[in-house]
Amino acid sequence: MKQKQGGNYDDAPRCPPHPGFVGGLCFLCGAKKEDAERGAPGVAVGHETMKQGGDGDGNDDEARCVKEEDTEGGSPGAAVGHGMMKEEGDDHGNDDAPRCPPHPEFVLGLCYRCGATEEDAGGSASGITVANIEEAQVLPALAAATSIASPSDMATLKRERKLILVLDLDHTLLNSTRLQDLSAQEQRNGFTPYTGDELHMELFRLEYSDNVRMLVKLRPFVRGFLEQASSMFWMHVYTLGRQGYAKAVIDLLDPDGVYFGGRVVSRKESTQRDMKSLDVIPGADSAAVVILDDTDGAWPGHQDNLILMDRYHYFASTCRKFGYDIPSLAEQGRDEREQDCSLAMVLGVLEHIHKAFFDGDRVDVRDVIREVWRQVLPECTVVFSYLEEYMEDFPEDTLMWTLAERLGAACQKDVDGTVTHVVVEDPGTQKAQWAREHGKFLVNPEWIKAVSFRWCRVDERGFPVTARES
């Protein structure tokens, strides 16, 4: 099966209404602001327009824009979503709100954030430059995300009883591998360069761009997850994968555009190399956003919004990529179970967060996420033993200690009668011996990680501490 590129974007936003103006022009259709105020829907005359025949993927409804040679005055600020970004903080006094300079990107001569011309700004941008924009597309995901169908102000979100959910793709909702990267055991199990679609197991052969051939495996329960999550959230996809790949995969997940409606951000639209930020999701107030991703380091500025997923390693190539010396699910001939898989577990967490936010008339979802975290291990007191360098001297500075406290556990340096769990890698330490003598739970560090992924106390018996191989 050869997947068509571009997905179904029939529901992509069109003008009027105009979502915002940059330098006096609607950044979605190119209409002059003065004409739009008189009700004239036409594209501005006298400026360089983008091609009118759709994009290279055959998408006639792709967002179109125009170039304005000069803007009047300074940098007016770009109208994004339902409000204007200010150059000095936001309406809540947040000085960290995005502003220029530095300019994240120039699109056809204009900074897409503040509207300044590239000439006036000296041609400097902190992220992608106009030379990287393929086929004259002006941030299609950014434009689509401003659709009226994706409200951004808190009053509208509360009226709709919906928050904003930003979803990662790879290792969160699916796993993919190039055909040439299939392991010998996977090929013995029937995964070969000739494998086609296997609909009963949600496995698809994907071909896009030039000679890119892959197998894509959707994570168990992903369709049920999207359907149920869409009743609680306006959903966006944010991936650091290539745009062509993102579009092709969205075709598999959301062929009719009912879940994302074009709200897809790929590597090309991201303003920071190898990192993600809400600045490319118009109107996404951090107080109303939940992020689901398998890589916490991708969101340095939004850790309090993040729900960390355990990675979906269906294919061996991703196990090798992340340094896991374990067989892949495909090599083992098995998969996650729908009834208790990771997406089913996290859906329950999202339902809890959604209910607590709206029924409690809360104003910041990050506070709710922190509270839900603290309810996971509230009755546990944990002691660690030699898990990380300097752990014995400065355990409170280690990641494992921080994670346990975030889960609601009490952490301490020394053992006493209040301790419930001892977390060690080596069963020969004094603390490990103490745990055995006093009947305390003795677990390896993977127990803490599993608890964080499952958002519940998991059975300690599945995480024994065994002697290290010499």
C-alpha positions in Angstrom: 0.0 0.0 0.0 1.4 3.4 -0.9 0.0 6.0 1.4 -0.9 9.3 -0.2 0.8 12.3 1.3 -1.0 15.1 3.0 -3.8 13.3 4.8 -7.3 14.5 4.7 -7.3 18.3 5.2 -10.7 19.1 3.9 -11.5 20.6 7.2 -8.5 22.9 7.2 -9.5 26.5 8.1 -10.5 28.8 5.3 -11.2 32.6 5.3 -13.3 34.4 6.2 -13.2 34.5 9.2 -9.6 35.6 9.3 -7.6 34.0 12.2 -5.0 36.8 12.4 -3.0 39.4 10.5 0.8 39.7 10.1 2.1 43.0 8.7 -1.5 44.0 7.6 -2.1 40.6 5.9 -4.1 37.6 7.0 -1.4 34.9 7.5 -3.8 32.2 6.3 -5.3 33.6 3.1 -3.3 36.8 2.4 -6.3 39.2 2.5 -5.5 42.9 3.5 -6.8 43.7 7.0 -8.5 46.9 5.6 -10.3 44.8 3.0 -11.3 42.2 5.5 -12.8 44.8 7.7 -15.0 45.9 4.8 -16.0 42.3 4.2 -13.8 41.9 1.1 -12.5 38.3 1.0 -10.0 38.8 -1.9 -6.3 38.3 -1.7 -4.2 41.5 -1.5 -3.2 42.9 -4.8 0.3 44.1 -5.6 2.1 41.6 -3.4 3.7 38.3 -4.3 1.2 35.5 -3.8 1.8 31.9 -3.2 0.9 29.4 -5.9 -2.9 29.0 -6.0 -3.1 25.5 -7.2 -2.5 23.7 -3.9 0.7 22.1 -2.6 2.9 19.5 -4.0 0.9 16.8 -2.2 -2.2 17.5 -4.1 -3.8 19.4 -1.2 -5.9 22.2 -2.8 -7.0 23.4 0.5 -3.5 24.0 1.9 -3.1 27.4 3.6 -1.9 30.1 1.2 -0.2 33.4 2.0 1.5 36.4 0.5 4.6 38.4 0.8 4.5 42.0 2.0 7.7 43.8 1.1 7.6 46.3 4.0 5.6 46.6 7.1 4.5 50.0 8.4 6.1 51.1 11.6 7.8 48.6 13.9 6.8 45.0 14.8 3.1 45.0 15.5 2.9 41.5 17.0 1.3 38.6 15.3 -2.4 37.8 15.9 -2.3 34.1 16.9 -5.4 32.1 17.9 -7.9 34.4 19.5 -5.5 37.0 20.9 -2.5 39.2 20.1 0.9 38.1 21.4 2.5 41.0 23.3 6.2 41.9 23.1 6.5 42.2 26.9 5.0 39.2 28.6 1.4 38.1 28.4 -1.9 39.1 30.1 -1.0 37.0 33.1 2.3 38.9 33.8 4.4 36.1 32.3 7.6 37.6 31.2 8.5 34.3 29.5 5.9 34.7 26.9 7.4 34.5 23.3 8.6 37.8 21.9 11.0 39.1 19.3 13.9 39.4 18.9 15.2 36.8 18.5 13.0 35.9 15.5 12.2 32.2 15.4 11.6 32.0 11.7 11.0 34.1 8.5 8.3 33.0 6.1 8.4 34.8 2.8 10.1 37.8 4.2 8.1 38.1 7.5 8.7 36.8 11.0 5.7 34.6 11.6 5.6 35.6 15.3 5.9 39.4 15.3 5.5 40.3 11.7 8.8 42.1 11.3 10.4 42.1 7.8 13.6 40.0 7.4 15.3 43.1 6.0 14.5 45.2 9.1 15.5 42.4 11.4 18.9 41.9 9.7 18.0 38.4 8.5 18.7 36.8 11.9 16.5 34.0 13.1 16.9 31.6 16.0 15.3 28.6 14.3 14.5 27.5 10.8 14.9 30.0 7.9 12.8 30.7 4.9 15.2 28.6 2.8 13.9 25.5 4.6 10.2 26.1 3.7 9.4 23.5 1.1 6.9 24.1 -1.7 6.1 27.6 -0.4 4.0 26.3 2.5 3.7 28.8 5.3 3.5 26.7 8.5 0.4 24.8 7.5 0.1 23.2 10.9 0.3 26.6 12.5 -2.3 28.0 10.3 -4.6 25.0 10.8 -4.2 25.2 14.5 -5.9 28.6 14.5 -9.1 27.2 13.3 -12.2 28.3 15.2 -12.7 24.7 16.0 -9.7 24.9 18.4 -10.6 27.5 21.0 -7.7 28.9 23.0 -9.1 31.2 25.6 -9.8 29.7 29.0 -13.5 30.9 29.0 -14.2 29.0 25.8 -12.4 25.9 27.0 -14.3 25.9 30.2 -17.6 26.4 28.3 -16.7 23.4 26.0 -15.3 21.4 29.0 -12.2 20.7 26.9 -8.5 21.2 27.6 -5.7 21.0 25.1 -3.8 17.8 24.6 -0.5 17.7 22.7 0.5 14.2 21.5 3.8 12.9 20.4 3.8 10.3 17.6 6.8 7.9 17.6 7.1 5.6 20.6 4.0 7.2 22.1 1.2 6.4 19.6 3.1 4.1 17.3 6.5 2.6 16.3 8.0 2.5 12.9 11.1 1.0 11.3 12.8 1.1 7.9 12.5 -2.1 6.0 16.3 -2.5 5.8 16.5 -2.2 9.6 14.5 -5.3 10.4 16.4 -7.7 12.6 17.2 -11.3 11.6 14.7 -12.6 14.3 12.0 -10.2 13.1 12.4 -11.5 9.6 12.2 -15.1 10.9 9.0 -14.1 12.5 7.6 -13.0 9.2 8.5 -9.3 9.0 10.3 -8.9 5.7 10.9 -6.2 3.1 7.9 -7.7 1.3 5.5 -7.4 4.2 2.3 -5.5 3.4 -0.6 -4.2 5.4 -1.8 -6.5 8.2 -5.0 -4.8 9.3 -5.8 -7.3 12.0 -2.7 -6.2 13.9 -2.7 -2.5 12.9 0.6 -3.0 10.9 1.0 -0.9 7.7 3.5 -0.6 5.0 4.3 3.0 4.4 5.9 4.5 1.3 6.4 8.2 0.9 8.9 10.7 -0.5 11.8 9.1 -2.5 12.5 5.5 -1.8 11.4 5.7 1.9 9.8 2.4 2.8 8.8 1.6 6.3 6.6 -0.6 8.5 4.4 1.3 10.9 2.8 -0.5 13.9 0.1 1.4 15.7 0.1 1.0 19.5 -2.6 -1.2 20.9 -5.8 0.8 21.9 -4.6 3.9 20.0 -7.9 4.3 18.1 -10.0 3.9 21.2 -7.7 6.3 23.0 -8.1 9.0 20.4 -11.8 8.6 20.2 -12.3 8.9 24.0 -9.7 11.6 24.5 -11.3 13.7 21.8 -14.4 14.2 24.0 -12.2 15.8 26.7 -9.5 17.6 24.7 -8.7 19.6 21.6 -5.9 17.4 20.3 -2.7 18.4 18.5 0.2 16.3 17.2 3.7 17.5 17.7 6.5 15.4 16.3 10.2 16.1 15.5 9.8 13.8 12.5 9.8 15.1 9.0 6.6 16.7 7.6 6.1 14.1 4.9 6.3 11.3 7.4 4.0 13.1 9.9 1.4 13.6 7.2 1.6 10.0 6.1 1.3 8.6 9.6 -1.6 11.0 10.4 -3.4 9.4 7.4 -3.3 6.1 9.3 -4.4 7.5 12.7 -6.9 10.0 11.6 -7.9 9.5 7.9 -11.0 11.7 8.1 -9.4 14.5 10.1 -11.9 14.2 13.0 -9.3 14.2 15.8 -6.6 16.6 14.7 -8.2 18.6 11.9 -4.8 19.6 10.5 -3.4 20.6 14.0 -0.1 18.9 13.3 3.4 20.3 14.0 6.5 18.6 12.5 10.2 19.2 12.7 9.9 21.9 10.0 7.5 24.0 12.1 9.4 23.6 15.4 11.3 26.7 16.4 14.0 24.9 18.5 16.3 22.2 17.2 15.6 18.9 18.8 13.2 20.4 21.4 9.5 21.2 21.5 7.7 24.3 22.8 4.1 25.5 22.9 5.1 28.6 21.1 4.1 27.0 17.8 0.7 26.0 19.0 -1.3 29.3 18.7 -3.2 30.3 21.8 -2.0 27.3 23.8 -2.0 28.7 27.3 0.2 26.5 29.5 -2.5 26.6 32.2 -4.8 24.6 29.9 -2.3 22.2 28.2 -1.5 18.5 28.9 1.4 17.0 27.0 1.8 13.3 26.3 5.3 12.3 25.2 7.9 9.6 25.7 10.8 12.0 26.0 10.9 14.4 28.9 14.0 16.2 27.6 12.1 17.3 24.5 10.0 19.7 26.7 12.5 21.7 28.9 10.1 24.6 29.3 7.0 22.6 30.1 7.8 19.8 32.5 4.8 20.6 34.7 2.5 20.0 31.7 4.1 16.7 30.8 2.8 13.1 31.3 5.7 10.9 30.4 4.9 7.7 28.5 6.9 4.5 28.5 8.3 4.0 25.0 6.6 1.6 22.6 9.4 -0.6 21.4 7.7 -2.9 18.9 10.7 -3.0 16.5 14.3 -3.9 17.3 15.7 -0.9 15.6 14.3 1.4 18.3 15.5 -0.8 21.0 19.0 -0.4 19.6 18.5 3.3 19.1 17.8 3.8 22.8 20.4 1.4 24.0 18.1 -1.3 25.3 19.7 -4.8 25.3 16.3 -6.5 25.1 14.4 -8.3 22.4 11.7 -6.2 20.7 8.0 -7.1 20.9 8.1 -8.2 17.2 11.1 -10.4 18.0 9.2 -11.9 20.9 6.1 -12.4 18.8 3.8 -10.5 21.2 2.4 -7.1 21.8 0.9 -4.9 24.6 -2.6 -6.0 25.7 -5.4 -3.6 25.0 -7.1 -4.0 28.3 -4.1 -2.9 30.4 -1.7 -1.3 27.9 0.0 2.0 28.4 -2.5 4.0 26.4 -5.4 2.5 28.4 -3.6 3.4 31.7 -2.9 7.0 30.7 -6.4 7.5 29.4 -7.6 6.9 33.0 -5.1 9.5 34.2 -6.4 12.0 31.6 -10.0 11.4 32.7 -9.0 12.0 36.3 -7.2 15.2 35.4 -10.1 16.4 33.2 -12.7 15.8 36.0 -10.6 17.4 38.7 -10.0 20.5 36.6 -13.6 21.2 35.5 -15.5 19.8 38.5 -13.1 21.6 40.9 -13.3 24.9 38.9 -9.5 25.0 38.7 -7.6 27.7 36.8 -4.3 25.8 36.1 -4.1 22.2 34.9 -0.5 22.0 36.0 -1.6 22.2 39.7 -4.0 19.3 39.0 -1.2 17.2 37.4 1.0 17.7 40.4 -1.8 16.7 42.8 -2.5 13.6 40.8 1.2 12.7 40.8 1.3 13.0 44.6 -1.6 10.6 45.0 0.4 7.6 43.6 2.7 6.6 46.5 1.4 8.7 49.5 1.9 5.9 52.1 5.4 4.9 51.0 8.7 5.8 52.6 11.6 5.0 50.3 15.4 4.6 50.9 17.8 4.3 48.0 21.1 2.6 47.9 24.0 3.3 45.5 21.9 3.9 42.3 23.6 6.9 41.0 27.0 8.6 41.6 27.0 10.5 44.9 23.7 9.0 45.9 24.9 8.2 49.4 26.1 11.7 50.0 23.6 13.8 48.1 20.6 11.5 47.3 18.1 14.4 47.2 19.9 15.7 44.1 19.4 12.6 42.1 16.7 12.0 39.5 15.3 8.8 41.2 14.8 10.7 44.5 13.1 13.6 42.7 10.8 11.2 40.9 9.8 9.3 44.0 9.0 12.6 45.8 6.9 13.7 42.8 4.9 10.5 43.2 4.1 11.4 46.7 6.6 9.1 48.5 8.6 10.3 51.5 12.3 9.8 50.8 15.1 9.6 53.4 18.8 8.8 53.6 18.8 6.2 56.4 16.7 3.2 57.2 14.3 3.1 60.2 11.0 1.7 61.2 9.0 4.0 58.9 10.7 2.7 55.7 8.5 0.7 53.5 10.7 0.2 50.4 14.4 -0.1 49.8 15.4 0.5 46.2 18.8 -1.0 45.2 20.6 -2.6 42.3 23.0 -4.7 44.4 21.4 -7.2 46.8 24.7 -7.2 48.8 24.5 -3.7 50.3 23.8 -3.1 54.0 20.5 -1.5 53.3 19.4 -4.4 51.1 20.3 -6.8 53.9 18.4 -4.6 56.4 15.3 -4.8 54.2 15.4 -8.6 54.1 15.8 -8.8 57.8 13.0 -6.5 58.6 10.5 -7.7 56.0 10.6 -4.5 53.9 10.0 -4.3 50.1 13.3 -4.8 48.3 12.9 -3.6 44.7 15.2 -2.6 41.8 15.0 0.9 40.3 12.7 -0.2 37.5 9.9 -0.3 40.1 9.9 3.5 40.5 9.9 3.9 36.7 7.0 1.5 36.3 5.0 3.3 39.0 5.6 6.6 37.2 4.4 5.2 33.9 1.4 3.5 35.3 0.4 6.2 37.8 -0.3 3.6 40.4 1.6 1.3 42.8 2.6 -1.7 40.9 3.3 -5.2 42.3 6.7 -5.1 43.9 7.2 -8.9 43.2 7.8 -8.1 39.5 11.0 -6.1 40.3 13.3 -8.4 42.3 16.9 -7.4 43.1 19.2 -10.0 41.7 22.9 -10.4 41.9 24.9 -8.7 39.2 26.7 -10.8 36.7 30.4 -10.8 37.1 
